Amino acid sequence: MVINIEGDHGRFRQIVRGRIKENLRRYVTRGEMIVPKGKDSVSVSLPQVSLPRFRFGNQDEQGVGMGDGEVGDQVGEGQEQGGPGQAGNEEGEHELEVEVSLEEMAKILGEALELPNIEPRGQKDVESFSDRYTSVSAVGPESLAHFRRTYRQALKREIAAGSYLPEDPQVVPIRDDRRYRAPRRIHAPQNNAVILYLMDVSGSMGEEQKEIVRLQSFWLDTWIRSQYKGVDTRFIIHDAVAREVDRDTFFHVRESGGTAISSAYKKALEILDEKYPTEQWNIYLFHFSDGDNWSVDDTKECLRLLSEDLLPRVNLFAYGQVNSPYGSGQFLKDLHQNLQQDNLVTAHVEDREGIYDAIKTFLGKGV
């Protein structure tokens, strides 16, 4: 019975996984999946899922293959149970909420978008240490006593001394026989990453534009976290000036003011200089804006900061430009005309339907 239950559960999970993968674009663009269920999982709303099974019917009833008819006769669709618009007493269809780990979500995302695994650039890693009890020592606490090794040592001693009697096999360990599990320190490089999210919150960025940013950020976070052991996330908002904020403020701050994009890039550099040296961290920077900058001079400053300071030290700089009825969209054109580097990727997101393709554009290189 337990085996059958485990098998049914496994098939159920496979069905759920297939449904999510088939409808991933819908989940990504409408945010139906982002219902937090804890630190490491999300809640997925799916149509009712049931495992196929045979069901025995009443022998007194007639069904397909029973009753009058000739070979080759067409099988009808059966009698309709009521018409459109009629009231009924039958239970309607209900959606099923299934909890899915973020690790599994990352795998589904990678398969659906055909994303390559990220390979850390250069030597950006932090040494981590762990103790594994794979050695044996003659000294140690009783809580780590190795009974098998102790018995073996006592047996070897008695055989060597000639005191072991096969007809009376009693082995009594003495103090010198005792053995203990001992730790051995393992040195392992642990790749670390920092993600900086920058968002324009000027007057031209409305609630819909910020919701697009929120959805993209969730999926970018999910994928990158699946590729690294440790991830730091930092958030910067900017209008005419930039400031670092927490995650909640990043997604809920009200829009106002003008736009000076260079202020966000300077704040990002300040954060990187303070805590994230290039030789120890894989750095990912995602900037979202409607492309409306305050002046030509500020755009020139942005291009200088990118070419001289940011692009040489980041794994990936991704710029996502969202459509806004009030934004000019000029900044994306300026990037295309003046910067051509492998670790710079851009995407134009016209609406929510463009989120799916933008994520593939950002992560498709695997940098």
C-alpha positions as CSV (number, residue, x, y, z in Angstrom):
1,M,0.0,0.0,0.0
2,V,2.8,2.4,0.9
3,I,4.5,1.7,-2.4
4,N,1.3,2.4,-4.3
5,I,0.9,5.7,-2.4
6,E,4.5,6.8,-3.2
7,G,4.0,5.9,-6.8
8,D,0.8,7.8,-7.1
9,H,2.4,10.8,-5.4
10,G,5.3,10.7,-7.8
11,R,3.0,10.6,-10.9
12,F,1.0,13.4,-9.4
13,R,4.2,15.6,-9.1
14,Q,5.1,14.8,-12.6
15,I,1.7,15.9,-13.8
16,V,1.9,19.1,-11.9
17,R,5.4,19.7,-13.2
18,G,4.2,19.2,-16.8
19,R,1.2,21.5,-16.3
20,I,3.5,24.3,-14.9
21,K,5.9,23.9,-17.8
22,E,3.1,24.0,-20.4
23,N,1.6,27.2,-18.9
24,L,4.8,28.9,-17.8
25,R,4.4,31.9,-20.1
26,R,1.0,32.5,-18.5
27,Y,2.4,32.3,-15.0
28,V,5.3,34.5,-15.8
29,T,3.2,37.3,-17.4
30,R,0.3,37.3,-15.0
31,G,2.1,36.7,-11.7
32,E,-0.3,33.9,-10.7
33,M,2.5,31.8,-9.3
34,I,4.1,34.4,-7.0
35,V,2.1,33.5,-3.9
36,P,4.7,33.1,-1.2
37,K,4.4,29.9,1.0
38,G,7.6,30.4,2.9
39,K,11.2,31.1,2.3
40,D,11.9,28.4,-0.2
41,S,8.6,27.7,-2.0
42,V,5.7,29.2,-3.8
43,S,2.0,28.3,-4.3
44,V,0.9,27.4,-7.8
45,S,-2.7,27.6,-8.8
46,L,-3.6,24.8,-11.3
47,P,-6.8,23.4,-12.7
48,Q,-8.0,20.4,-10.7
49,V,-5.5,17.5,-11.3
50,S,-6.5,13.9,-10.8
51,L,-4.7,10.7,-11.6
52,P,-6.3,8.6,-14.4
53,R,-7.8,5.3,-13.1
54,F,-10.2,2.6,-14.2
55,R,-13.6,2.7,-12.6
56,F,-16.1,-0.2,-12.7
57,G,-19.6,0.7,-13.8
58,N,-23.0,-0.7,-13.0
59,Q,-23.6,-3.8,-15.2
60,D,-27.3,-2.9,-15.4
61,E,-26.4,0.3,-17.3
62,Q,-25.5,0.5,-21.0
63,G,-22.5,2.4,-22.3
64,V,-20.1,2.5,-25.2
65,G,-19.9,-1.0,-26.8
66,M,-23.2,-2.2,-25.3
67,G,-26.7,-2.3,-26.7
68,D,-28.0,-2.3,-30.2
69,G,-25.9,-1.3,-33.2
70,E,-23.9,-2.6,-36.1
71,V,-20.1,-2.6,-36.7
72,G,-19.1,0.8,-38.1
73,D,-22.0,2.8,-36.6
74,Q,-21.0,6.2,-35.3
75,V,-20.8,6.6,-31.6
76,G,-22.9,9.6,-30.4
77,E,-21.8,12.2,-27.9
78,G,-24.5,11.3,-25.4
79,Q,-27.3,13.2,-24.0
80,E,-26.6,16.7,-22.8
81,Q,-27.2,17.5,-19.2
82,G,-28.9,20.9,-19.4
83,G,-28.2,23.9,-21.6
84,P,-26.2,27.1,-21.4
85,G,-27.3,29.5,-18.8
86,Q,-29.4,27.0,-16.8
87,A,-29.0,26.7,-13.1
88,G,-27.7,23.5,-11.8
89,N,-26.9,21.7,-8.6
90,E,-23.5,20.2,-9.7
91,E,-20.2,21.2,-8.2
92,G,-18.1,23.5,-10.4
93,E,-14.5,23.2,-11.3
94,H,-12.1,24.5,-8.7
95,E,-8.4,25.4,-9.0
96,L,-5.9,23.4,-7.0
97,E,-3.1,25.1,-5.1
98,V,0.1,23.1,-5.1
99,E,3.3,24.1,-3.2
100,V,6.4,23.9,-5.3
101,S,10.0,24.5,-4.1
102,L,11.9,27.4,-5.7
103,E,14.6,24.9,-6.6
104,E,12.1,22.9,-8.7
105,M,10.8,26.2,-10.2
106,A,14.3,27.1,-11.3
107,K,14.7,23.7,-13.0
108,I,11.4,24.2,-14.8
109,L,12.3,27.7,-15.9
110,G,15.7,26.5,-17.2
111,E,14.1,23.7,-19.2
112,A,11.3,25.9,-20.6
113,L,13.6,28.7,-21.6
114,E,16.6,26.4,-22.5
115,L,18.8,28.4,-20.2
116,P,22.5,27.4,-19.9
117,N,24.0,26.9,-16.5
118,I,25.9,29.9,-15.3
119,E,29.7,29.5,-15.2
120,P,31.3,31.9,-12.6
121,R,33.7,34.3,-14.2
122,G,37.4,34.2,-13.2
123,Q,38.3,33.4,-9.7
124,K,35.3,35.0,-8.0
125,D,34.8,32.6,-5.2
126,V,34.9,32.6,-1.4
127,E,36.7,29.7,0.4
128,S,34.3,27.7,2.6
129,F,35.2,25.2,5.2
130,S,33.4,22.2,6.5
131,D,34.3,19.4,8.9
132,R,33.7,15.8,7.8
133,Y,34.1,13.0,10.3
134,T,36.0,10.7,8.0
135,S,39.2,10.1,10.1
136,V,39.8,8.0,13.2
137,S,41.9,9.1,16.2
138,A,43.1,7.4,19.4
139,V,41.8,10.3,21.5
140,G,38.5,12.1,21.6
141,P,35.2,12.6,23.5
142,E,33.0,9.6,24.3
143,S,30.2,11.0,22.2
144,L,32.4,10.3,19.1
145,A,33.5,6.8,20.2
146,H,33.9,4.4,17.2
147,F,32.8,1.1,18.6
148,R,33.7,-1.1,15.6
149,R,37.2,0.3,15.3
150,T,37.6,0.0,19.1
151,Y,36.6,-3.7,19.0
152,R,38.8,-4.4,16.0
153,Q,41.8,-2.8,17.7
154,A,41.2,-4.9,20.9
155,L,40.8,-8.1,18.8
156,K,44.1,-7.4,17.0
157,R,45.8,-6.8,20.3
158,E,44.5,-10.0,21.9
159,I,45.4,-12.1,18.8
160,A,48.9,-10.7,18.8
161,A,49.3,-11.4,22.5
162,G,48.0,-14.9,22.2
163,S,45.2,-14.3,24.7
164,Y,42.3,-14.6,22.2
165,L,40.4,-18.0,22.7
166,P,38.2,-18.9,19.7
167,E,36.3,-21.3,21.9
168,D,35.6,-18.5,24.4
169,P,35.6,-15.3,22.1
170,Q,35.4,-12.6,24.7
171,V,37.1,-9.4,23.7
172,V,37.5,-6.7,26.4
173,P,38.9,-3.4,25.1
174,I,41.4,-1.5,27.3
175,R,42.1,2.2,27.3
176,D,44.7,2.0,24.5
177,D,42.2,0.2,22.2
178,R,39.7,3.0,22.2
179,R,39.2,4.8,18.9
180,Y,37.2,7.9,18.1
181,R,35.7,9.6,15.0
182,A,37.8,12.6,14.1
183,P,37.0,15.6,11.8
184,R,38.9,16.4,8.7
185,R,38.6,20.0,7.4
186,I,37.4,20.2,3.8
187,H,38.4,23.3,1.8
188,A,35.8,24.0,-1.0
189,P,35.4,27.1,-3.1
190,Q,31.9,28.5,-2.7
191,N,30.8,30.7,-5.5
192,N,29.0,33.8,-4.3
193,A,26.9,36.3,-6.3
194,V,25.4,39.7,-5.7
195,I,22.4,41.0,-7.6
196,L,21.8,44.7,-7.8
197,Y,18.3,45.8,-9.0
198,L,18.0,49.4,-10.1
199,M,14.6,50.9,-10.9
200,D,13.5,54.2,-12.2
201,V,10.7,55.5,-10.0
202,S,10.2,58.9,-11.6
203,G,6.8,60.3,-12.5
204,S,6.7,58.5,-15.8
205,M,6.9,55.0,-14.2
206,G,3.4,53.9,-13.2
207,E,2.0,50.9,-11.2
208,E,1.9,48.7,-14.3
209,Q,5.5,49.4,-15.2
210,K,6.6,48.5,-11.6
211,E,4.5,45.3,-11.7
212,I,6.4,44.2,-14.8
213,V,9.7,44.9,-13.0
214,R,8.5,42.9,-10.0
215,L,7.6,39.9,-12.1
216,Q,10.9,39.9,-14.0
217,S,12.9,40.3,-10.8
218,F,11.2,37.3,-9.2
219,W,12.2,35.0,-12.0
220,L,15.7,36.4,-12.4
221,D,16.2,35.9,-8.7
222,T,14.9,32.4,-8.8
223,W,17.2,31.3,-11.6
224,I,20.4,33.0,-10.3
225,R,19.9,31.7,-6.7
226,S,19.7,28.2,-8.2
227,Q,23.2,28.6,-9.6
228,Y,25.1,29.9,-6.6
229,K,25.5,28.8,-3.0
230,G,25.3,32.3,-1.6
231,V,23.5,35.3,-3.1
232,D,23.2,38.9,-1.8
233,T,20.4,41.1,-3.2
234,R,20.5,44.9,-3.1
235,F,17.9,47.4,-4.3
236,I,18.3,50.9,-5.7
237,I,15.6,53.3,-6.7
238,H,16.2,56.5,-8.5
239,D,14.4,59.6,-9.9
240,A,16.7,62.7,-9.9
241,V,18.7,61.1,-7.1
242,A,19.3,57.5,-6.1
243,R,19.1,55.7,-2.8
244,E,19.3,52.1,-1.5
245,V,16.1,50.6,-0.1
246,D,14.8,47.3,1.1
247,R,12.8,44.8,-1.1
248,D,9.4,45.9,0.0
249,T,10.1,49.6,-0.6
250,F,11.6,48.8,-4.0
251,F,8.3,47.3,-5.2
252,H,5.9,49.6,-3.5
253,V,7.4,53.1,-3.5
254,R,5.3,55.8,-5.2
255,E,6.6,57.4,-8.4
256,S,7.5,61.1,-8.6
257,G,10.1,63.6,-9.8
258,G,12.5,63.7,-12.7
259,T,15.1,61.3,-13.9
260,A,18.9,61.2,-13.6
261,I,20.0,57.7,-14.5
262,S,23.6,58.3,-13.7
263,S,22.7,58.7,-10.0
264,A,21.7,55.0,-9.9
265,Y,24.9,53.9,-11.5
266,K,27.0,55.9,-9.0
267,K,25.1,54.4,-6.1
268,A,25.7,50.9,-7.5
269,L,29.4,51.6,-7.7
270,E,29.4,52.9,-4.2
271,I,27.8,49.6,-3.0
272,L,30.3,47.5,-5.0
273,D,33.3,49.4,-3.7
274,E,32.1,49.1,-0.1
275,K,31.5,45.4,0.1
276,Y,31.8,43.4,-3.2
277,P,35.4,43.2,-4.6
278,T,35.5,41.9,-8.1
279,E,37.9,39.0,-7.4
280,Q,35.5,37.5,-4.8
281,W,32.0,38.1,-6.2
282,N,30.0,37.3,-9.3
283,I,28.1,40.6,-9.9
284,Y,24.8,40.9,-11.8
285,L,23.2,44.3,-12.3
286,F,19.6,44.7,-13.7
287,H,18.3,48.2,-14.5
288,F,14.7,48.9,-15.4
289,S,13.5,52.2,-16.7
290,D,11.2,53.7,-19.4
291,G,14.2,55.2,-21.1
292,D,13.4,58.8,-20.3
293,N,16.5,60.6,-19.0
294,W,16.8,64.1,-17.8
295,S,19.5,65.4,-20.2
296,V,21.9,64.5,-22.9
297,D,24.8,65.3,-20.6
298,D,23.5,62.8,-18.0
299,T,23.2,60.1,-20.7
300,K,26.9,60.8,-21.6
301,E,27.8,60.4,-17.9
302,C,25.9,57.1,-17.9
303,L,27.8,55.8,-20.9
304,R,31.1,56.7,-19.3
305,L,30.2,55.0,-16.0
306,L,29.2,51.9,-17.8
307,S,32.2,51.6,-20.1
308,E,34.9,52.6,-17.6
309,D,33.6,51.3,-14.3
310,L,30.6,49.0,-14.3
311,L,31.0,46.7,-17.4
312,P,34.6,45.8,-16.7
313,R,33.7,44.4,-13.2
314,V,30.2,42.8,-13.7
315,N,29.3,39.4,-15.1
316,L,26.2,40.8,-16.6
317,F,24.6,44.2,-17.0
318,A,21.0,43.9,-18.2
319,Y,18.9,46.8,-19.1
320,G,15.1,46.3,-19.4
321,Q,13.1,49.2,-20.9
322,V,9.4,49.1,-20.2
323,N,6.9,51.0,-22.2
324,S,5.3,54.0,-20.6
325,P,2.9,56.5,-22.1
326,Y,5.1,59.3,-20.7
327,G,8.6,57.9,-21.4
328,S,10.7,58.8,-24.5
329,G,12.5,55.4,-24.7
330,Q,15.7,57.2,-25.9
331,F,18.1,55.6,-23.4
332,L,17.8,52.1,-25.1
333,K,18.7,53.7,-28.4
334,D,21.7,55.4,-26.8
335,L,23.0,52.1,-25.4
336,H,22.7,50.4,-28.8
337,Q,24.5,53.2,-30.6
338,N,27.4,53.6,-28.2
339,L,28.1,50.4,-26.3
340,Q,28.7,46.9,-27.8
341,Q,30.0,44.5,-25.2
342,D,29.3,40.8,-24.5
343,N,28.2,41.3,-20.9
344,L,25.7,44.1,-21.8
345,V,22.2,42.8,-22.8
346,T,19.1,44.8,-23.4
347,A,15.4,44.0,-23.8
348,H,12.4,46.1,-24.8
349,V,9.4,45.0,-22.7
350,E,6.3,46.5,-24.3
351,D,3.9,44.9,-21.8
352,R,3.5,41.8,-19.6
353,E,3.6,39.5,-22.6
354,G,7.2,40.6,-23.2
355,I,8.4,39.5,-19.8
356,Y,8.9,35.9,-20.8
357,D,11.2,36.7,-23.8
358,A,13.1,39.4,-21.8
359,I,14.0,36.8,-19.2
360,K,15.4,34.5,-21.9
361,T,17.3,37.4,-23.4
362,F,18.9,38.4,-20.0
363,L,19.8,34.8,-18.9
364,G,20.3,33.1,-22.3
365,K,24.1,33.7,-22.4
366,G,24.6,32.0,-19.0
367,V,27.2,34.6,-17.9
